[in-house]
C-alpha cells in the first residue's frame, strides 16, 4: 500500500475504493468507483491492487476533487465519479 493510501486509510470494497479525509475537525468518507478509477485515473483493471495503484497515482486529482466537494453537505459517504476528475 502506498503512502497516500495509508494516510487516507484507503480500502477496496465491492468494486470501489473507500477512503477517509480529515478536514479540520471533520472526518469524511469518500468512495471512488472502479469505473472512475479506470476511465480517469488510469487503472489497468478492476482488481483491488490495480485500483489502489491508480488511487495512489491519482493523488493530485483526488485531492483536488475532495477539496472541491468539502462545501457540499453530506450525511454519509461522498461519491466521486469520473466527472469530478475532469480538468477545467
C-alpha positions as CSV (number, residue, x, y, z in Angstrom):
1,X,0.0,0.0,0.0
2,X,1.3,3.4,-0.9
3,X,1.8,6.5,1.2
4,X,-1.4,8.3,0.1
5,X,-3.5,5.1,0.6
6,X,-2.1,4.7,4.1
7,X,-2.7,8.4,5.0
8,X,-6.3,8.1,3.9
9,X,-6.9,4.6,5.1
10,X,-8.0,3.6,1.5
11,X,-9.6,0.2,1.2
12,X,-11.0,-1.8,-1.7
13,X,-14.6,-2.7,-1.1
14,X,-17.2,-4.2,-3.6
15,X,-15.7,-2.5,-6.7
16,X,-14.7,0.8,-5.3
17,X,-12.1,2.4,-3.2
18,X,-13.3,3.9,0.1
19,X,-11.1,6.4,2.0
20,X,-11.2,8.9,4.8
21,X,-10.3,12.6,4.6
22,X,-9.7,14.8,7.6
23,X,-10.8,18.4,7.2
24,X,-10.2,20.4,10.3
25,X,-12.1,18.5,13.0
26,X,-14.3,16.7,10.5
27,X,-13.6,13.2,9.2
28,X,-15.4,12.5,5.9
29,X,-15.7,9.2,4.0
30,X,-15.3,9.2,0.2
31,X,-15.8,6.5,-2.5
32,X,-14.4,6.3,-6.0
33,X,-15.8,3.6,-8.3
34,X,-13.7,1.3,-10.3
35,X,-15.2,2.9,-13.5
36,X,-13.9,6.4,-12.4
37,X,-10.5,4.9,-11.5
38,X,-10.3,3.2,-14.8
39,X,-11.7,6.0,-17.0
40,X,-10.0,9.0,-15.5
41,X,-7.1,7.8,-13.3
42,X,-5.7,5.0,-15.5
43,X,-6.4,1.9,-13.5
44,X,-5.2,-1.1,-15.6
45,X,-8.0,-3.4,-14.4
46,X,-10.6,-3.8,-11.6
47,X,-8.6,-5.8,-9.0
48,X,-8.0,-4.3,-5.6
49,X,-4.3,-3.8,-6.3
50,X,-4.9,-2.2,-9.7
51,X,-7.5,0.2,-8.3
52,X,-5.3,1.1,-5.3
53,X,-2.3,1.7,-7.7
54,X,-4.5,4.1,-9.7
55,X,-5.6,5.7,-6.4
56,X,-2.0,6.3,-5.5
57,X,-1.1,7.7,-8.9
58,X,-4.1,10.0,-8.9
59,X,-3.3,11.7,-5.6
60,X,-3.3,15.2,-7.0
61,X,-6.6,14.8,-8.9
62,X,-8.2,13.1,-5.9
63,X,-7.0,15.8,-3.6
64,X,-8.4,18.5,-5.9
65,X,-11.8,16.7,-6.3
66,X,-12.1,16.2,-2.5
67,X,-11.3,19.9,-1.8
68,X,-13.9,21.0,-4.3
69,X,-16.5,18.8,-2.6
70,X,-15.9,19.8,1.0
71,X,-18.5,22.5,1.0
72,X,-21.2,20.0,0.0
73,X,-23.2,18.8,3.0
74,X,-23.3,15.1,3.5
75,X,-24.9,12.7,5.9
76,X,-22.6,9.8,4.9
77,X,-20.4,8.8,2.1
78,X,-19.4,11.3,-0.6
79,X,-19.2,9.5,-4.0
80,X,-16.6,10.8,-6.5
81,X,-17.2,9.9,-10.1
82,X,-15.5,10.4,-13.5
83,X,-17.0,13.9,-13.8
84,X,-15.2,15.0,-10.6
85,X,-11.9,14.5,-12.2
86,X,-12.4,16.4,-15.4
87,X,-9.8,19.2,-15.8
88,X,-11.3,22.6,-16.5
